[in-house]
C-alpha cells in the first residue's frame, strides 16, 4: 500500500504570532470557528478557496501555511 502524505498547517503558529483568535480568523474568511480548529488539528482539509483566503489574511503563500508531510 502506498503511504500518502498528510496535509499539515502552520495556522496555529501564525494566529499566535498575530494575536488572533480562531473566531477572528473564521470571521475574516467566512467559516465557523470550529472549521479553523479542525484545520489546526488536521481533521479537515481546506478547499483551495479557503486556503487562499487564509493565505491572504496572513499575507503569505498557501505553501507557506499548508504543506505535506510523509506519514510515519
Backbone atoms as SQL, in Angstrom:
CREATE TABLE atoms (id INTEGER PRIMARY KEY, chain TEXT, resi INTEGER, resn TEXT, atom TEXT, x REAL, y REAL, z REAL);
INSERT INTO atoms VALUES
  (1, 'A', 1, 'UNK', 'N', 0.841, -1.191, 0.000),
  (2, 'A', 1, 'UNK', 'CA', 0.000, 0.000, 0.000),
  (3, 'A', 1, 'UNK', 'C', 0.882, 1.249, 0.000),
  (4, 'A', 2, 'UNK', 'N', 0.475, 2.238, -0.749),
  (5, 'A', 2, 'UNK', 'CA', 1.241, 3.475, -0.858),
  (6, 'A', 2, 'UNK', 'C', 0.917, 4.383, 0.325),
  (7, 'A', 3, 'UNK', 'N', 1.960, 4.898, 0.976),
  (8, 'A', 3, 'UNK', 'CA', 1.758, 5.866, 2.052),
  (9, 'A', 3, 'UNK', 'C', 1.500, 7.232, 1.453),
  (10, 'A', 4, 'UNK', 'N', 0.378, 7.809, 1.810),
  (11, 'A', 4, 'UNK', 'CA', 0.017, 9.129, 1.307),
  (12, 'A', 4, 'UNK', 'C', 0.507, 10.193, 2.292),
  (13, 'A', 5, 'UNK', 'N', 1.028, 11.272, 1.767),
  (14, 'A', 5, 'UNK', 'CA', 1.464, 12.346, 2.670),
  (15, 'A', 5, 'UNK', 'C', 0.263, 12.979, 3.378),
  (16, 'A', 6, 'UNK', 'N', 0.524, 13.519, 4.540),
  (17, 'A', 6, 'UNK', 'CA', -0.515, 14.151, 5.352),
  (18, 'A', 6, 'UNK', 'C', -0.381, 15.663, 5.238),
  (19, 'A', 7, 'UNK', 'N', -1.523, 16.348, 5.058),
  (20, 'A', 7, 'UNK', 'CA', -1.514, 17.805, 4.988),
  (21, 'A', 7, 'UNK', 'C', -1.320, 18.376, 6.387),
  (22, 'A', 8, 'UNK', 'N', -0.322, 19.208, 6.552),
  (23, 'A', 8, 'UNK', 'CA', -0.035, 19.881, 7.822),
  (24, 'A', 8, 'UNK', 'C', -0.234, 21.381, 7.627),
  (25, 'A', 9, 'UNK', 'N', -0.317, 22.109, 8.731),
  (26, 'A', 9, 'UNK', 'CA', -0.527, 23.549, 8.653),
  (27, 'A', 9, 'UNK', 'C', 0.244, 24.294, 9.739),
  (28, 'A', 10, 'UNK', 'N', 0.596, 25.514, 9.441),
  (29, 'A', 10, 'UNK', 'CA', 1.241, 26.412, 10.409),
  (30, 'A', 10, 'UNK', 'C', 0.232, 27.435, 10.930),
  (31, 'A', 11, 'UNK', 'N', -1.025, 27.130, 10.760),
  (32, 'A', 11, 'UNK', 'CA', -2.095, 28.067, 11.088),
  (33, 'A', 11, 'UNK', 'C', -2.067, 28.512, 12.547),
  (34, 'A', 12, 'UNK', 'N', -1.920, 27.555, 13.448),
  (35, 'A', 12, 'UNK', 'CA', -1.910, 27.889, 14.882),
  (36, 'A', 12, 'UNK', 'C', -0.777, 28.876, 15.193),
  (37, 'A', 13, 'UNK', 'N', 0.411, 28.595, 14.680),
  (38, 'A', 13, 'UNK', 'CA', 1.562, 29.459, 14.936),
  (39, 'A', 13, 'UNK', 'C', 1.336, 30.865, 14.365),
  (40, 'A', 14, 'UNK', 'N', 0.773, 30.924, 13.164),
  (41, 'A', 14, 'UNK', 'CA', 0.525, 32.226, 12.539),
  (42, 'A', 14, 'UNK', 'C', -0.511, 33.032, 13.318),
  (43, 'A', 15, 'UNK', 'N', -1.538, 32.353, 13.794),
  (44, 'A', 15, 'UNK', 'CA', -2.541, 33.057, 14.599),
  (45, 'A', 15, 'UNK', 'C', -1.917, 33.621, 15.865),
  (46, 'A', 16, 'UNK', 'N', -1.101, 32.807, 16.539),
  (47, 'A', 16, 'UNK', 'CA', -0.474, 33.256, 17.783),
  (48, 'A', 16, 'UNK', 'C', 0.472, 34.432, 17.532),
  (49, 'A', 17, 'UNK', 'N', 1.245, 34.361, 16.453),
  (50, 'A', 17, 'UNK', 'CA', 2.148, 35.468, 16.098),
  (51, 'A', 17, 'UNK', 'C', 1.384, 36.768, 15.881),
  (52, 'A', 18, 'UNK', 'N', 0.143, 36.635, 15.386),
  (53, 'A', 18, 'UNK', 'CA', -0.673, 37.808, 15.085),
  (54, 'A', 18, 'UNK', 'C', -1.722, 38.098, 16.153),
  (55, 'A', 19, 'UNK', 'N', -1.588, 37.448, 17.324),
  (56, 'A', 19, 'UNK', 'CA', -2.543, 37.632, 18.430),
  (57, 'A', 19, 'UNK', 'C', -3.983, 37.537, 17.953),
  (58, 'A', 20, 'UNK', 'N', -4.275, 36.488, 17.188),
  (59, 'A', 20, 'UNK', 'CA', -5.592, 36.313, 16.582),
  (60, 'A', 20, 'UNK', 'C', -6.260, 35.054, 17.130),
  (61, 'A', 21, 'UNK', 'N', -7.509, 35.193, 17.502),
  (62, 'A', 21, 'UNK', 'CA', -8.297, 34.057, 17.975),
  (63, 'A', 21, 'UNK', 'C', -8.860, 33.284, 16.779),
  (64, 'A', 22, 'UNK', 'N', -9.214, 32.030, 17.010),
  (65, 'A', 22, 'UNK', 'CA', -9.824, 31.232, 15.952),
  (66, 'A', 22, 'UNK', 'C', -11.077, 31.916, 15.403),
  (67, 'A', 23, 'UNK', 'N', -11.884, 32.476, 16.291),
  (68, 'A', 23, 'UNK', 'CA', -13.128, 33.127, 15.869),
  (69, 'A', 23, 'UNK', 'C', -12.863, 34.323, 14.950),
  (70, 'A', 24, 'UNK', 'N', -11.810, 35.078, 15.236),
  (71, 'A', 24, 'UNK', 'CA', -11.460, 36.226, 14.389),
  (72, 'A', 24, 'UNK', 'C', -11.104, 35.778, 12.985),
  (73, 'A', 25, 'UNK', 'N', -10.238, 34.779, 12.896),
  (74, 'A', 25, 'UNK', 'CA', -9.833, 34.272, 11.591),
  (75, 'A', 25, 'UNK', 'C', -11.033, 33.698, 10.849),
  (76, 'A', 26, 'UNK', 'N', -11.852, 32.953, 11.569),
  (77, 'A', 26, 'UNK', 'CA', -13.046, 32.360, 10.959),
  (78, 'A', 26, 'UNK', 'C', -13.938, 33.432, 10.338),
  (79, 'A', 27, 'UNK', 'N', -14.143, 34.521, 11.058),
  (80, 'A', 27, 'UNK', 'CA', -14.984, 35.609, 10.553),
  (81, 'A', 27, 'UNK', 'C', -14.364, 36.236, 9.300),
  (82, 'A', 28, 'UNK', 'N', -13.050, 36.422, 9.306),
  (83, 'A', 28, 'UNK', 'CA', -12.372, 37.036, 8.167),
  (84, 'A', 28, 'UNK', 'C', -12.475, 36.198, 6.896),
  (85, 'A', 29, 'UNK', 'N', -12.500, 34.878, 7.052),
  (86, 'A', 29, 'UNK', 'CA', -12.524, 34.008, 5.868),
  (87, 'A', 29, 'UNK', 'C', -13.886, 33.357, 5.626),
  (88, 'A', 30, 'UNK', 'N', -14.868, 33.681, 6.455),
  (89, 'A', 30, 'UNK', 'CA', -16.235, 33.228, 6.211),
  (90, 'A', 30, 'UNK', 'C', -16.529, 31.777, 6.540),
  (91, 'A', 31, 'UNK', 'N', -15.910, 31.269, 7.626),
  (92, 'A', 31, 'UNK', 'CA', -16.206, 29.907, 8.086),
  (93, 'A', 31, 'UNK', 'C', -16.509, 29.941, 9.577),
  (94, 'A', 32, 'UNK', 'N', -16.919, 28.796, 10.118),
  (95, 'A', 32, 'UNK', 'CA', -17.172, 28.707, 11.557),
  (96, 'A', 32, 'UNK', 'C', -15.853, 28.537, 12.308),
  (97, 'A', 33, 'UNK', 'N', -15.844, 28.932, 13.567),
  (98, 'A', 33, 'UNK', 'CA', -14.648, 28.800, 14.397),
  (99, 'A', 33, 'UNK', 'C', -14.192, 27.346, 14.459),
  (100, 'A', 34, 'UNK', 'N', -15.149, 26.426, 14.508),
  (101, 'A', 34, 'UNK', 'CA', -14.826, 25.007, 14.570),
  (102, 'A', 34, 'UNK', 'C', -14.015, 24.557, 13.355),
  (103, 'A', 35, 'UNK', 'N', -14.286, 25.166, 12.213),
  (104, 'A', 35, 'UNK', 'CA', -13.549, 24.821, 10.995),
  (105, 'A', 35, 'UNK', 'C', -12.073, 25.161, 11.153),
  (106, 'A', 36, 'UNK', 'N', -11.783, 26.307, 11.743),
  (107, 'A', 36, 'UNK', 'CA', -10.394, 26.702, 11.973),
  (108, 'A', 36, 'UNK', 'C', -9.737, 25.720, 12.946),
  (109, 'A', 37, 'UNK', 'N', -10.441, 25.361, 14.001),
  (110, 'A', 37, 'UNK', 'CA', -9.921, 24.382, 14.960),
  (111, 'A', 37, 'UNK', 'C', -9.638, 23.046, 14.294),
  (112, 'A', 38, 'UNK', 'N', -10.550, 22.599, 13.452),
  (113, 'A', 38, 'UNK', 'CA', -10.359, 21.326, 12.751),
  (114, 'A', 38, 'UNK', 'C', -9.194, 21.395, 11.767),
  (115, 'A', 39, 'UNK', 'N', -8.999, 22.528, 11.131),
  (116, 'A', 39, 'UNK', 'CA', -7.844, 22.711, 10.252),
  (117, 'A', 39, 'UNK', 'C', -6.557, 22.580, 11.057),
  (118, 'A', 40, 'UNK', 'N', -6.501, 23.244, 12.187),
  (119, 'A', 40, 'UNK', 'CA', -5.303, 23.233, 13.027),
  (120, 'A', 40, 'UNK', 'C', -5.005, 21.840, 13.575),
  (121, 'A', 41, 'UNK', 'N', -6.039, 21.050, 13.810),
  (122, 'A', 41, 'UNK', 'CA', -5.872, 19.713, 14.375),
  (123, 'A', 41, 'UNK', 'C', -5.733, 18.627, 13.316),
  (124, 'A', 42, 'UNK', 'N', -5.698, 19.019, 12.051),
  (125, 'A', 42, 'UNK', 'CA', -5.539, 18.053, 10.981),
  (126, 'A', 42, 'UNK', 'C', -6.764, 17.202, 10.708),
  (127, 'A', 43, 'UNK', 'N', -7.922, 17.670, 11.151),
  (128, 'A', 43, 'UNK', 'CA', -9.159, 16.915, 10.960),
  (129, 'A', 43, 'UNK', 'C', -9.955, 17.404, 9.752),
  (130, 'A', 44, 'UNK', 'N', -9.441, 18.410, 9.056),
  (131, 'A', 44, 'UNK', 'CA', -10.166, 18.993, 7.932),
  (132, 'A', 44, 'UNK', 'C', -9.158, 19.509, 6.923),
  (133, 'A', 45, 'UNK', 'N', -9.390, 19.195, 5.654),
  (134, 'A', 45, 'UNK', 'CA', -8.562, 19.729, 4.583),
  (135, 'A', 45, 'UNK', 'C', -9.308, 20.884, 3.940),
  (136, 'A', 46, 'UNK', 'N', -8.672, 22.043, 3.806),
  (137, 'A', 46, 'UNK', 'CA', -9.369, 23.207, 3.275),
  (138, 'A', 46, 'UNK', 'C', -9.594, 23.108, 1.775),
  (139, 'A', 47, 'UNK', 'N', -10.633, 23.779, 1.329),
  (140, 'A', 47, 'UNK', 'CA', -10.817, 23.947, -0.114),
  (141, 'A', 47, 'UNK', 'C', -9.708, 24.879, -0.591),
  (142, 'A', 48, 'UNK', 'N', -9.494, 24.904, -1.871),
  (143, 'A', 48, 'UNK', 'CA', -8.482, 25.807, -2.418),
  (144, 'A', 48, 'UNK', 'C', -8.838, 27.254, -2.103),
  (145, 'A', 49, 'UNK', 'N', -10.114, 27.614, -2.217),
  (146, 'A', 49, 'UNK', 'CA', -10.540, 28.985, -1.920),
  (147, 'A', 49, 'UNK', 'C', -10.251, 29.345, -0.471),
  (148, 'A', 50, 'UNK', 'N', -10.587, 28.444, 0.459),
  (149, 'A', 50, 'UNK', 'CA', -10.340, 28.720, 1.872),
  (150, 'A', 50, 'UNK', 'C', -8.841, 28.856, 2.137),
  (151, 'A', 51, 'UNK', 'N', -8.047, 27.970, 1.573),
  (152, 'A', 51, 'UNK', 'CA', -6.592, 28.051, 1.758),
  (153, 'A', 51, 'UNK', 'C', -6.063, 29.382, 1.237),
  (154, 'A', 52, 'UNK', 'N', -6.561, 29.826, 0.086),
  (155, 'A', 52, 'UNK', 'CA', -6.104, 31.097, -0.489),
  (156, 'A', 52, 'UNK', 'C', -6.586, 32.287, 0.342),
  (157, 'A', 53, 'UNK', 'N', -7.813, 32.212, 0.857),
  (158, 'A', 53, 'UNK', 'CA', -8.329, 33.288, 1.715),
  (159, 'A', 53, 'UNK', 'C', -7.501, 33.407, 2.992),
  (160, 'A', 54, 'UNK', 'N', -7.148, 32.280, 3.589),
  (161, 'A', 54, 'UNK', 'CA', -6.327, 32.283, 4.799),
  (162, 'A', 54, 'UNK', 'C', -4.950, 32.864, 4.493),
  (163, 'A', 55, 'UNK', 'N', -4.361, 32.454, 3.379),
  (164, 'A', 55, 'UNK', 'CA', -3.046, 32.966, 2.981),
  (165, 'A', 55, 'UNK', 'C', -3.089, 34.481, 2.812),
  (166, 'A', 56, 'UNK', 'N', -4.178, 34.974, 2.236),
  (167, 'A', 56, 'UNK', 'CA', -4.324, 36.425, 2.027),
  (168, 'A', 56, 'UNK', 'C', -4.378, 37.179, 3.364),
  (169, 'A', 57, 'UNK', 'N', -5.087, 36.614, 4.330),
  (170, 'A', 57, 'UNK', 'CA', -5.187, 37.238, 5.657),
  (171, 'A', 57, 'UNK', 'C', -3.800, 37.427, 6.266),
  (172, 'A', 58, 'UNK', 'N', -2.952, 36.398, 6.140),
  (173, 'A', 58, 'UNK', 'CA', -1.631, 36.438, 6.754),
  (174, 'A', 58, 'UNK', 'C', -0.543, 36.967, 5.814),
  (175, 'A', 59, 'UNK', 'N', -0.954, 37.371, 4.602),
  (176, 'A', 59, 'UNK', 'CA', -0.016, 37.888, 3.601),
  (177, 'A', 59, 'UNK', 'C', 1.118, 36.902, 3.360),
  (178, 'A', 60, 'UNK', 'N', 0.752, 35.639, 3.188),
  (179, 'A', 60, 'UNK', 'CA', 1.681, 34.543, 2.917),
  (180, 'A', 60, 'UNK', 'C', 1.183, 33.793, 1.694),
  (181, 'A', 61, 'UNK', 'N', 2.001, 32.862, 1.219),
  (182, 'A', 61, 'UNK', 'CA', 1.530, 31.977, 0.155),
  (183, 'A', 61, 'UNK', 'C', 0.841, 30.777, 0.797),
  (184, 'A', 62, 'UNK', 'N', 0.017, 30.106, 0.026),
  (185, 'A', 62, 'UNK', 'CA', -0.636, 28.893, 0.517),
  (186, 'A', 62, 'UNK', 'C', 0.420, 27.891, 0.979),
  (187, 'A', 63, 'UNK', 'N', 1.515, 27.787, 0.212),
  (188, 'A', 63, 'UNK', 'CA', 2.581, 26.840, 0.532),
  (189, 'A', 63, 'UNK', 'C', 3.309, 27.187, 1.825),
  (190, 'A', 64, 'UNK', 'N', 3.286, 28.463, 2.225),
  (191, 'A', 64, 'UNK', 'CA', 3.891, 28.864, 3.499),
  (192, 'A', 64, 'UNK', 'C', 3.068, 28.358, 4.685),
  (193, 'A', 65, 'UNK', 'N', 1.781, 28.165, 4.471),
  (194, 'A', 65, 'UNK', 'CA', 0.872, 27.810, 5.556),
  (195, 'A', 65, 'UNK', 'C', 0.535, 26.317, 5.564),
  (196, 'A', 66, 'UNK', 'N', 0.323, 25.762, 4.376),
  (197, 'A', 66, 'UNK', 'CA', -0.049, 24.357, 4.245),
  (198, 'A', 66, 'UNK', 'C', 1.039, 23.599, 3.528),
  (199, 'A', 67, 'UNK', 'N', 1.372, 22.415, 4.038),
  (200, 'A', 67, 'UNK', 'CA', 2.432, 21.616, 3.428),
  (201, 'A', 67, 'UNK', 'C', 2.166, 20.143, 3.708),
  (202, 'A', 68, 'UNK', 'N', 2.787, 19.292, 2.923),
  (203, 'A', 68, 'UNK', 'CA', 2.614, 17.846, 3.101),
  (204, 'A', 68, 'UNK', 'C', 3.781, 17.263, 3.853),
  (205, 'A', 69, 'UNK', 'N', 3.477, 16.299, 4.705),
  (206, 'A', 69, 'UNK', 'CA', 4.495, 15.586, 5.468),
  (207, 'A', 69, 'UNK', 'C', 4.228, 14.094, 5.278),
  (208, 'A', 70, 'UNK', 'N', 5.299, 13.361, 5.071),
  (209, 'A', 70, 'UNK', 'CA', 5.143, 11.908, 4.879),
  (210, 'A', 70, 'UNK', 'C', 4.614, 11.259, 6.142),
  (211, 'A', 71, 'UNK', 'N', 3.719, 10.300, 5.956),
  (212, 'A', 71, 'UNK', 'CA', 3.158, 9.562, 7.079),
  (213, 'A', 71, 'UNK', 'C', 4.241, 8.671, 7.687),
  (214, 'A', 72, 'UNK', 'N', 4.243, 8.558, 8.997),
  (215, 'A', 72, 'UNK', 'CA', 5.257, 7.738, 9.679),
  (216, 'A', 72, 'UNK', 'C', 4.807, 6.312, 9.841);
